[in-house]
Amino acid sequence: MTTSRTVPASGNLLIDHQHGQLTELIRKAAQCARGDVEHFGLAVLAFRTALAGHFAVEGIIFRGAGFARAEEHDAAHAVILARVDQVVQTLSDLASSPERHAIIEEMERILFDHELLEDSGYWEAIRHHPTQPVVAWDASLETGLSWVDDQHRHLVAIINQLSVVATVPRQETIIAELMERFLRHARQHFAAEERQLDAWGRTVSAHRAEHVQLLEEVESLALAVGSDPGMLVDHYLRFWMIDHIRTADMQDFANSPLP
């Protein structure tokens, strides 16, 4: 077993950042495996939590990038997490150091085999190319409901502005203001969508739950990568925006009764 392995760079800085965190958690678990059973168990649980969060981020990025097999990919993530859950259930029975090291090897296989064998073929499509806007608006993003599309365009414009400003040194204040503006407009937009669905007499709970989850994910990641806003904007936020439009919004607002 080795804990010095690293996943090759995917070109998506947020995914690479999370790969680094997962590798570090494996390293810490390996250190504890020699005798500190309690901390070993905590390290494995931390790995499971971080892996679930990473898979959630990957799912949004891959769907936002338009991968035809995104649902199949999500299903593979579910299988992997089920494997990790089986490992977690055995933690209290791992009396010997060799048994704990076998868990480390399984964690490594889970991370490296999946990322290198299943995900690496997608990496080129999720890289950011600085010469292009991070989100290019086109007809595939239009629901046909004019005010929804106008508000989406505004959110996309803020994302593209954030991407540009994030490349300029010492612009922390402007970046913070733009990020706050994006989140404020996103909350207002989501509330307007929910009011419209309610006015049509449609079920709002599922759409509202997705809005809540999306905002929580963005706010959490914004804190995690606060020193590198470009990582959040160029490598996650653009996919977050496209994924929501193409899934929940297209389902609920395309072919709507209003122009």
Phi and psi restraints in degrees (value plus and minus 20) as a CYANA .aco file:
   2 THR   PHI    -153.4  -113.4
   2 THR   PSI     120.7   160.7
   3 THR   PHI    -129.2   -89.2
   3 THR   PSI      -4.6    35.4
   4 SER   PHI    -119.1   -79.1
   4 SER   PSI     -20.9    19.1
   5 ARG   PHI     -88.4   -48.4
   5 ARG   PSI     126.5   166.5
   6 THR   PHI    -152.3  -112.3
   6 THR   PSI     127.8   167.8
   7 VAL   PHI     -96.5   -56.5
   7 VAL   PSI     110.6   150.6
   8 PRO   PHI     -77.1   -37.1
   8 PRO   PSI     133.2   173.2
   9 ALA   PHI     -82.9   -42.9
   9 ALA   PSI     112.4   152.4
  10 SER   PHI    -106.3   -66.3
  10 SER   PSI     -40.4    -0.4
  11 GLY   PHI      75.8   115.8
  11 GLY   PSI     -32.7     7.3
  12 ASN   PHI    -121.2   -81.2
  12 ASN   PSI      91.7   131.7
  13 LEU   PHI     -83.7   -43.7
  13 LEU   PSI     -54.1   -14.1
  14 LEU   PHI     -89.0   -49.0
  14 LEU   PSI     -64.7   -24.7
  15 ILE   PHI     -81.4   -41.4
  15 ILE   PSI     -62.9   -22.9
  16 ASP   PHI     -84.2   -44.2
  16 ASP   PSI     -58.6   -18.6
  17 HIS   PHI     -81.1   -41.1
  17 HIS   PSI     -63.4   -23.4
  18 GLN   PHI     -90.8   -50.8
  18 GLN   PSI     -55.3   -15.3
  19 HIS   PHI     -78.4   -38.4
  19 HIS   PSI     -61.2   -21.2
  20 GLY   PHI     -83.0   -43.0
  20 GLY   PSI     -60.7   -20.7
  21 GLN   PHI     -83.9   -43.9
  21 GLN   PSI     -62.1   -22.1
  22 LEU   PHI     -85.4   -45.4
  22 LEU   PSI     -60.6   -20.6
  23 THR   PHI     -83.0   -43.0
  23 THR   PSI     -59.5   -19.5
  24 GLU   PHI     -86.1   -46.1
  24 GLU   PSI     -57.0   -17.0
  25 LEU   PHI     -85.8   -45.8
  25 LEU   PSI     -57.2   -17.2
  26 ILE   PHI     -83.5   -43.5
  26 ILE   PSI     -62.4   -22.4
  27 ARG   PHI     -81.6   -41.6
  27 ARG   PSI     -62.9   -22.9
  28 LYS   PHI     -85.6   -45.6
  28 LYS   PSI     -59.3   -19.3
  29 ALA   PHI     -82.8   -42.8
  29 ALA   PSI     -59.1   -19.1
  30 ALA   PHI     -83.8   -43.8
  30 ALA   PSI     -57.9   -17.9
  31 GLN   PHI     -82.8   -42.8
  31 GLN   PSI     -59.0   -19.0
  32 CYS   PHI     -98.2   -58.2
  32 CYS   PSI     -40.1    -0.1
  33 ALA   PHI     -84.7   -44.7
  33 ALA   PSI     -39.0     1.0
  34 ARG   PHI     -92.4   -52.4
  34 ARG   PSI     -37.1     2.9
  35 GLY   PHI     159.2   199.2
  35 GLY   PSI     -44.1    -4.1
  36 ASP   PHI    -106.8   -66.8
  36 ASP   PSI      65.0   105.0
  37 VAL   PHI     -83.5   -43.5
  37 VAL   PSI     -62.7   -22.7
  38 GLU   PHI     -82.2   -42.2
  38 GLU   PSI     -68.7   -28.7
  39 HIS   PHI     -90.2   -50.2
  39 HIS   PSI     -48.4    -8.4
  40 PHE   PHI     -81.6   -41.6
  40 PHE   PSI     -66.8   -26.8
  41 GLY   PHI     -81.0   -41.0
  41 GLY   PSI     -60.6   -20.6
  42 LEU   PHI     -85.2   -45.2
  42 LEU   PSI     -57.2   -17.2
  43 ALA   PHI     -86.6   -46.6
  43 ALA   PSI     -59.5   -19.5
  44 VAL   PHI     -85.8   -45.8
  44 VAL   PSI     -62.0   -22.0
  45 LEU   PHI     -83.4   -43.4
  45 LEU   PSI     -58.9   -18.9
  46 ALA   PHI     -84.3   -44.3
  46 ALA   PSI     -58.8   -18.8
  47 PHE   PHI     -81.9   -41.9
  47 PHE   PSI     -63.5   -23.5
  48 ARG   PHI     -82.1   -42.1
  48 ARG   PSI     -63.6   -23.6
  49 THR   PHI     -83.9   -43.9
  49 THR   PSI     -65.4   -25.4
  50 ALA   PHI     -86.4   -46.4
  50 ALA   PSI     -56.9   -16.9
  51 LEU   PHI     -85.8   -45.8
  51 LEU   PSI     -61.5   -21.5
  52 ALA   PHI     -82.4   -42.4
  52 ALA   PSI     -61.8   -21.8
  53 GLY   PHI     -84.4   -44.4
  53 GLY   PSI     -60.3   -20.3
  54 HIS   PHI     -83.8   -43.8
  54 HIS   PSI     -62.8   -22.8
  55 PHE   PHI     -84.3   -44.3
  55 PHE   PSI     -56.3   -16.3
  56 ALA   PHI     -83.3   -43.3
  56 ALA   PSI     -63.3   -23.3
  57 VAL   PHI     -84.1   -44.1
  57 VAL   PSI     -66.5   -26.5
  58 GLU   PHI     -78.6   -38.6
  58 GLU   PSI     -61.0   -21.0
  59 GLY   PHI     -79.5   -39.5
  59 GLY   PSI     -64.7   -24.7
  60 ILE   PHI     -85.3   -45.3
  60 ILE   PSI     -63.2   -23.2
  61 ILE   PHI     -83.5   -43.5
  61 ILE   PSI     -65.6   -25.6
  62 PHE   PHI     -88.5   -48.5
  62 PHE   PSI     -59.7   -19.7
  63 ARG   PHI     -86.5   -46.5
  63 ARG   PSI     -61.8   -21.8
  64 GLY   PHI     -83.8   -43.8
  64 GLY   PSI     -49.1    -9.1
  65 ALA   PHI     -99.2   -59.2
  65 ALA   PSI     -27.0    13.0
  66 GLY   PHI      66.1   106.1
  66 GLY   PSI       5.9    45.9
  67 PHE   PHI     -89.2   -49.2
  67 PHE   PSI     107.8   147.8
  68 ALA   PHI     -86.7   -46.7
  68 ALA   PSI     -46.4    -6.4
  69 ARG   PHI    -121.6   -81.6
  69 ARG   PSI       7.4    47.4
  70 ALA   PHI     -82.4   -42.4
  70 ALA   PSI     -59.8   -19.8
  71 GLU   PHI     -86.2   -46.2
  71 GLU   PSI     -59.1   -19.1
  72 GLU   PHI     -82.8   -42.8
  72 GLU   PSI     -58.0   -18.0
  73 HIS   PHI     -86.2   -46.2
  73 HIS   PSI     -62.9   -22.9
  74 ASP   PHI     -80.8   -40.8
  74 ASP   PSI     -58.0   -18.0
  75 ALA   PHI     -84.7   -44.7
  75 ALA   PSI     -58.0   -18.0
  76 ALA   PHI     -83.8   -43.8
  76 ALA   PSI     -58.6   -18.6
  77 HIS   PHI     -80.6   -40.6
  77 HIS   PSI     -62.5   -22.5
  78 ALA   PHI     -82.2   -42.2
  78 ALA   PSI     -59.5   -19.5
  79 VAL   PHI     -84.5   -44.5
  79 VAL   PSI     -62.5   -22.5
  80 ILE   PHI     -84.1   -44.1
  80 ILE   PSI     -64.3   -24.3
  81 LEU   PHI     -83.4   -43.4
  81 LEU   PSI     -54.4   -14.4
  82 ALA   PHI     -84.0   -44.0
  82 ALA   PSI     -57.4   -17.4
  83 ARG   PHI     -83.4   -43.4
  83 ARG   PSI     -63.3   -23.3
  84 VAL   PHI     -84.7   -44.7
  84 VAL   PSI     -59.2   -19.2
  85 ASP   PHI     -81.7   -41.7
  85 ASP   PSI     -56.1   -16.1
  86 GLN   PHI     -83.8   -43.8
  86 GLN   PSI     -59.0   -19.0
  87 VAL   PHI     -83.2   -43.2
  87 VAL   PSI     -65.7   -25.7
  88 VAL   PHI     -78.4   -38.4
  88 VAL   PSI     -58.6   -18.6
  89 GLN   PHI     -86.3   -46.3
  89 GLN   PSI     -39.6     0.4
  90 THR   PHI    -114.6   -74.6
  90 THR   PSI     -22.0    18.0
  91 LEU   PHI     -77.6   -37.6
  91 LEU   PSI     -61.0   -21.0
  92 SER   PHI     -88.4   -48.4
  92 SER   PSI     -35.4     4.6
  93 ASP   PHI    -118.4   -78.4
  93 ASP   PSI     -20.6    19.4
  94 LEU   PHI    -104.8   -64.8
  94 LEU   PSI      63.8   103.8
  95 ALA   PHI    -100.0   -60.0
  95 ALA   PSI     -49.1    -9.1
  96 SER   PHI    -128.0   -88.0
  96 SER   PSI     136.2   176.2
  97 SER   PHI     -82.7   -42.7
  97 SER   PSI     -62.0   -22.0
  98 PRO   PHI     -78.9   -38.9
  98 PRO   PSI     -56.4   -16.4
  99 GLU   PHI     -85.3   -45.3
  99 GLU   PSI     -59.7   -19.7
 100 ARG   PHI     -89.2   -49.2
 100 ARG   PSI     -57.3   -17.3
 101 HIS   PHI     -87.4   -47.4
 101 HIS   PSI     -49.6    -9.6
 102 ALA   PHI     -84.6   -44.6
 102 ALA   PSI     -55.0   -15.0
 103 ILE   PHI     -85.4   -45.4
 103 ILE   PSI     -60.6   -20.6
 104 ILE   PHI     -79.9   -39.9
 104 ILE   PSI     -64.6   -24.6
 105 GLU   PHI     -81.8   -41.8
 105 GLU   PSI     -58.1   -18.1
 106 GLU   PHI     -85.5   -45.5
 106 GLU   PSI     -61.1   -21.1
 107 MET   PHI     -81.3   -41.3
 107 MET   PSI     -61.4   -21.4
 108 GLU   PHI     -83.9   -43.9
 108 GLU   PSI     -64.5   -24.5
 109 ARG   PHI     -80.8   -40.8
 109 ARG   PSI     -63.1   -23.1
 110 ILE   PHI     -77.5   -37.5
 110 ILE   PSI     -67.7   -27.7
 111 LEU   PHI     -92.1   -52.1
 111 LEU   PSI     -74.5   -34.5
 112 PHE   PHI     -94.1   -54.1
 112 PHE   PSI     -60.9   -20.9
 113 ASP   PHI     -83.4   -43.4
 113 ASP   PSI     -63.3   -23.3
 114 HIS   PHI     -86.3   -46.3
 114 HIS   PSI     -69.4   -29.4
 115 GLU   PHI     -87.4   -47.4
 115 GLU   PSI     -60.2   -20.2
 116 LEU   PHI    -102.3   -62.3
 116 LEU   PSI     -55.8   -15.8
 117 LEU   PHI    -111.6   -71.6
 117 LEU   PSI     -53.4   -13.4
 118 GLU   PHI    -125.2   -85.2
 118 GLU   PSI     -53.5   -13.5
 119 ASP   PHI    -118.1   -78.1
 119 ASP   PSI     -45.8    -5.8
 120 SER   PHI     -81.2   -41.2
 120 SER   PSI     -47.3    -7.3
 121 GLY   PHI     -87.7   -47.7
 121 GLY   PSI     -35.5     4.5
 122 TYR   PHI    -116.8   -76.8
 122 TYR   PSI     -29.8    10.2
 123 TRP   PHI     -82.1   -42.1
 123 TRP   PSI     -57.4   -17.4
 124 GLU   PHI     -79.9   -39.9
 124 GLU   PSI     -55.9   -15.9
 125 ALA   PHI     -93.8   -53.8
 125 ALA   PSI     -35.5     4.5
 126 ILE   PHI    -129.0   -89.0
 126 ILE   PSI     -10.7    29.3
 127 ARG   PHI     -94.6   -54.6
 127 ARG   PSI     134.1   174.1
 128 HIS   PHI    -118.2   -78.2
 128 HIS   PSI     111.7   151.7
 129 HIS   PHI    -127.5   -87.5
 129 HIS   PSI      88.9   128.9
 130 PRO   PHI     -77.9   -37.9
 130 PRO   PSI     -42.2    -2.2
 131 THR   PHI     -98.8   -58.8
 131 THR   PSI     -25.4    14.6
 132 GLN   PHI    -137.2   -97.2
 132 GLN   PSI     129.5   169.5
 133 PRO   PHI     -82.2   -42.2
 133 PRO   PSI     123.9   163.9
 134 VAL   PHI     -85.2   -45.2
 134 VAL   PSI     -52.7   -12.7
 135 VAL   PHI    -147.2  -107.2
 135 VAL   PSI      95.3   135.3
 136 ALA   PHI    -119.1   -79.1
 136 ALA   PSI      95.0   135.0
 137 TRP   PHI     -90.5   -50.5
 137 TRP   PSI     113.5   153.5
 138 ASP   PHI    -167.0  -127.0
 138 ASP   PSI     158.8   198.8
 139 ALA   PHI     -82.3   -42.3
 139 ALA   PSI     -44.5    -4.5
 140 SER   PHI     -87.1   -47.1
 140 SER   PSI     -34.5     5.5
 141 LEU   PHI    -118.9   -78.9
 141 LEU   PSI     -18.5    21.5
 142 GLU   PHI    -112.0   -72.0
 142 GLU   PSI     105.3   145.3
 143 THR   PHI    -101.4   -61.4
 143 THR   PSI     -41.8    -1.8
 144 GLY   PHI      75.7   115.7
 144 GLY   PSI     -31.2     8.8
 145 LEU   PHI    -114.3   -74.3
 145 LEU   PSI      91.2   131.2
 146 SER   PHI     -78.2   -38.2
 146 SER   PSI     -65.9   -25.9
 147 TRP   PHI     -89.7   -49.7
 147 TRP   PSI     -52.5   -12.5
 148 VAL   PHI     -85.3   -45.3
 148 VAL   PSI     -66.0   -26.0
 149 ASP   PHI     -84.7   -44.7
 149 ASP   PSI     -58.7   -18.7
 150 ASP   PHI     -81.9   -41.9
 150 ASP   PSI     -63.2   -23.2
 151 GLN   PHI     -88.7   -48.7
 151 GLN   PSI     -56.1   -16.1
 152 HIS   PHI     -82.5   -42.5
 152 HIS   PSI     -63.2   -23.2
 153 ARG   PHI     -80.0   -40.0
 153 ARG   PSI     -58.8   -18.8
 154 HIS   PHI     -84.9   -44.9
 154 HIS   PSI     -63.6   -23.6
 155 LEU   PHI     -83.3   -43.3
 155 LEU   PSI     -59.9   -19.9
 156 VAL   PHI     -83.3   -43.3
 156 VAL   PSI     -59.7   -19.7
 157 ALA   PHI     -82.1   -42.1
 157 ALA   PSI     -59.4   -19.4
 158 ILE   PHI     -86.7   -46.7
 158 ILE   PSI     -61.2   -21.2
 159 ILE   PHI     -79.1   -39.1
 159 ILE   PSI     -66.1   -26.1
 160 ASN   PHI     -85.5   -45.5
 160 ASN   PSI     -56.4   -16.4
 161 GLN   PHI     -87.2   -47.2
 161 GLN   PSI     -62.3   -22.3
 162 LEU   PHI     -78.9   -38.9
 162 LEU   PSI     -60.8   -20.8
 163 SER   PHI     -81.2   -41.2
 163 SER   PSI     -60.9   -20.9
 164 VAL   PHI     -88.9   -48.9
 164 VAL   PSI     -67.9   -27.9
 165 VAL   PHI     -84.5   -44.5
 165 VAL   PSI     -53.7   -13.7
 166 ALA   PHI     -84.0   -44.0
 166 ALA   PSI     -38.0     2.0
 167 THR   PHI    -106.9   -66.9
 167 THR   PSI     -28.1    11.9
 168 VAL   PHI    -116.9   -76.9
 168 VAL   PSI     108.2   148.2
 169 PRO   PHI     -82.7   -42.7
 169 PRO   PSI     129.5   169.5
 170 ARG   PHI      37.4    77.4
 170 ARG   PSI      23.9    63.9
 171 GLN   PHI    -135.6   -95.6
 171 GLN   PSI      10.3    50.3
 172 GLU   PHI     -78.1   -38.1
 172 GLU   PSI     -59.7   -19.7
 173 THR   PHI     -85.9   -45.9
 173 THR   PSI     -65.7   -25.7
 174 ILE   PHI     -85.2   -45.2
 174 ILE   PSI     -60.9   -20.9
 175 ILE   PHI     -81.5   -41.5
 175 ILE   PSI     -64.6   -24.6
 176 ALA   PHI     -81.9   -41.9
 176 ALA   PSI     -60.5   -20.5
 177 GLU   PHI     -86.0   -46.0
 177 GLU   PSI     -62.1   -22.1
 178 LEU   PHI     -86.2   -46.2
 178 LEU   PSI     -59.5   -19.5
 179 MET   PHI     -85.6   -45.6
 179 MET   PSI     -61.3   -21.3
 180 GLU   PHI     -84.7   -44.7
 180 GLU   PSI     -57.9   -17.9
 181 ARG   PHI     -86.2   -46.2
 181 ARG   PSI     -61.8   -21.8
 182 PHE   PHI     -80.6   -40.6
 182 PHE   PSI     -68.4   -28.4
 183 LEU   PHI     -84.5   -44.5
 183 LEU   PSI     -57.8   -17.8
 184 ARG   PHI     -84.6   -44.6
 184 ARG   PSI     -66.5   -26.5
 185 HIS   PHI     -86.9   -46.9
 185 HIS   PSI     -56.1   -16.1
 186 ALA   PHI     -83.2   -43.2
 186 ALA   PSI     -64.1   -24.1
 187 ARG   PHI     -82.2   -42.2
 187 ARG   PSI     -64.0   -24.0
 188 GLN   PHI     -85.2   -45.2
 188 GLN   PSI     -61.2   -21.2
 189 HIS   PHI     -84.2   -44.2
 189 HIS   PSI     -65.3   -25.3
 190 PHE   PHI     -81.5   -41.5
 190 PHE   PSI     -61.3   -21.3
 191 ALA   PHI     -83.7   -43.7
 191 ALA   PSI     -58.9   -18.9
 192 ALA   PHI     -85.6   -45.6
 192 ALA   PSI     -61.0   -21.0
 193 GLU   PHI     -80.2   -40.2
 193 GLU   PSI     -64.8   -24.8
 194 GLU   PHI     -84.8   -44.8
 194 GLU   PSI     -58.1   -18.1
 195 ARG   PHI     -84.2   -44.2
 195 ARG   PSI     -59.6   -19.6
 196 GLN   PHI     -84.8   -44.8
 196 GLN   PSI     -65.0   -25.0
 197 LEU   PHI     -81.4   -41.4
 197 LEU   PSI     -60.8   -20.8
 198 ASP   PHI     -84.8   -44.8
 198 ASP   PSI     -60.0   -20.0
 199 ALA   PHI     -85.0   -45.0
 199 ALA   PSI     -50.6   -10.6
 200 TRP   PHI    -100.2   -60.2
 200 TRP   PSI     -25.6    14.4
 201 GLY   PHI      58.7    98.7
 201 GLY   PSI       1.5    41.5
 202 ARG   PHI    -114.3   -74.3
 202 ARG   PSI     140.5   180.5
 203 THR   PHI     -88.9   -48.9
 203 THR   PSI     108.6   148.6
 204 VAL   PHI    -124.0   -84.0
 204 VAL   PSI     -41.6    -1.6
 205 SER   PHI     -77.6   -37.6
 205 SER   PSI     -63.5   -23.5
 206 ALA   PHI     -87.3   -47.3
 206 ALA   PSI     -62.8   -22.8
 207 HIS   PHI     -86.1   -46.1
 207 HIS   PSI     -61.4   -21.4
 208 ARG   PHI     -83.9   -43.9
 208 ARG   PSI     -61.2   -21.2
 209 ALA   PHI     -81.4   -41.4
 209 ALA   PSI     -58.0   -18.0
 210 GLU   PHI     -87.5   -47.5
 210 GLU   PSI     -59.5   -19.5
 211 HIS   PHI     -78.9   -38.9
 211 HIS   PSI     -66.6   -26.6
 212 VAL   PHI     -80.5   -40.5
 212 VAL   PSI     -64.9   -24.9
 213 GLN   PHI     -84.1   -44.1
 213 GLN   PSI     -62.5   -22.5
 214 LEU   PHI     -81.4   -41.4
 214 LEU   PSI     -65.6   -25.6
 215 LEU   PHI     -85.6   -45.6
 215 LEU   PSI     -60.6   -20.6
 216 GLU   PHI     -82.8   -42.8
 216 GLU   PSI     -60.7   -20.7
 217 GLU   PHI     -85.2   -45.2
 217 GLU   PSI     -64.5   -24.5
 218 VAL   PHI     -85.7   -45.7
 218 VAL   PSI     -64.6   -24.6
 219 GLU   PHI     -84.5   -44.5
 219 GLU   PSI     -58.7   -18.7
 220 SER   PHI     -86.4   -46.4
 220 SER   PSI     -65.0   -25.0
 221 LEU   PHI     -87.9   -47.9
 221 LEU   PSI     -54.0   -14.0
 222 ALA   PHI     -80.6   -40.6
 222 ALA   PSI     -58.6   -18.6
 223 LEU   PHI     -89.8   -49.8
 223 LEU   PSI     -59.4   -19.4
 224 ALA   PHI     -87.8   -47.8
 224 ALA   PSI     -53.1   -13.1
 225 VAL   PHI    -138.5   -98.5
 225 VAL   PSI      12.8    52.8
 226 GLY   PHI     -74.7   -34.7
 226 GLY   PSI     -51.0   -11.0
 227 SER   PHI    -101.1   -61.1
 227 SER   PSI     -26.0    14.0
 228 ASP   PHI    -159.7  -119.7
 228 ASP   PSI      55.7    95.7
 229 PRO   PHI     -82.2   -42.2
 229 PRO   PSI     -48.5    -8.5
 230 GLY   PHI     -81.1   -41.1
 230 GLY   PSI     -52.9   -12.9
 231 MET   PHI     -80.9   -40.9
 231 MET   PSI     -63.5   -23.5
 232 LEU   PHI     -88.7   -48.7
 232 LEU   PSI     -66.5   -26.5
 233 VAL   PHI     -93.7   -53.7
 233 VAL   PSI     -74.1   -34.1
 234 ASP   PHI     -94.6   -54.6
 234 ASP   PSI     -46.8    -6.8
 235 HIS   PHI    -135.2   -95.2
 235 HIS   PSI     -21.2    18.8
 236 TYR   PHI    -161.4  -121.4
 236 TYR   PSI     -71.3   -31.3
 237 LEU   PHI     -80.8   -40.8
 237 LEU   PSI     -55.8   -15.8
 238 ARG   PHI     -85.2   -45.2
 238 ARG   PSI     -59.1   -19.1
 239 PHE   PHI     -91.5   -51.5
 239 PHE   PSI     -57.9   -17.9
 240 TRP   PHI     -75.2   -35.2
 240 TRP   PSI     -66.3   -26.3
 241 MET   PHI     -86.9   -46.9
 241 MET   PSI     -68.4   -28.4
 242 ILE   PHI     -85.9   -45.9
 242 ILE   PSI     -61.2   -21.2
 243 ASP   PHI     -80.4   -40.4
 243 ASP   PSI     -64.9   -24.9
 244 HIS   PHI     -85.2   -45.2
 244 HIS   PSI     -62.4   -22.4
 245 ILE   PHI     -82.9   -42.9
 245 ILE   PSI     -66.9   -26.9
 246 ARG   PHI     -95.4   -55.4
 246 ARG   PSI     -37.7     2.3
 247 THR   PHI    -125.5   -85.5
 247 THR   PSI    -103.3   -63.3
 248 ALA   PHI     -81.3   -41.3
 248 ALA   PSI     -65.4   -25.4
 249 ASP   PHI     -91.6   -51.6
 249 ASP   PSI     -60.8   -20.8
 250 MET   PHI     -82.6   -42.6
 250 MET   PSI     -58.6   -18.6
 251 GLN   PHI     -84.9   -44.9
 251 GLN   PSI     -60.0   -20.0
 252 ASP   PHI    -115.9   -75.9
 252 ASP   PSI     -42.3    -2.3
 253 PHE   PHI    -139.0   -99.0
 253 PHE   PSI     -40.9    -0.9
 254 ALA   PHI     -85.4   -45.4
 254 ALA   PSI     123.1   163.1
 255 ASN   PHI      39.3    79.3
 255 ASN   PSI      15.8    55.8
 256 SER   PHI     -95.9   -55.9
 256 SER   PSI     142.7   182.7
 257 PRO   PHI     -95.1   -55.1
 257 PRO   PSI     -27.2    12.8
 258 LEU   PHI    -130.5   -90.5
 258 LEU   PSI     131.1   171.1
